[in-house]
Amino acid sequence: MRQTKEQRNECARKWQAKNLEKCREYTRKWRAKNPKKKREYDRKYITSERGYFMEMWNSTKRSKHGYDFKNFDDFFQCWLDQKTIYGMMCPATDIEMTMIRSVGRGVGAQRIPTNISKDRILSGRKYSKQNLIFTTWKYNNSKSNISPRSAKAFLRIVKERYGTDEVEWDET
């Protein structure tokens, strides 16, 4: 009888669990012998959707704000649920979101304005299924730490001065 792909994968996982140290040693040696391939595999992974969100999940775990997710899959499911509803469009701006690797790291890192950013809807609360939305980095950064009450007040002022709250501003 021929095994299915799932059966082969399960068999391989069981073997790896029993031979964990042997697998680790093999991996260490392979990485040492193949640094270019290792970098290529790493780059391919971090530019994938799953890799992009794994990096985001790791920053969420380190966040001082806390989180209510069991694991990465729970966090990633929030993205998949949102993507089912909005596709790759930002729910706040209707701009197509991207997952482009930025150039550099740290303070001097170049931010990609359309990249997906995790955003706490209410900034005083933890990252959770209810309080997490994925938006463009530009939108997330521009709204800063505004409360719903402050947002309403701002819209009231704009409406008083311009007759509508549907005013766009120039960003030059």
Secondary structure, 3 states (H helix, E strand, C coil): CCCCHHHHHHHHHHHHHHCHHHHHHHHHHHHHHCHHHHHHHHHHHHCCHHHHHHHHHHHHHHCCCCECCCCHHHHHHHHHHHHHHHCCECCCCCCECECCCCCCCHHHCCCCCCEEEEEECCCCCCECCCCEEEEEHHHHHHHCCCCHHHHHHHHHHHHHHHCCCCCCCCCC
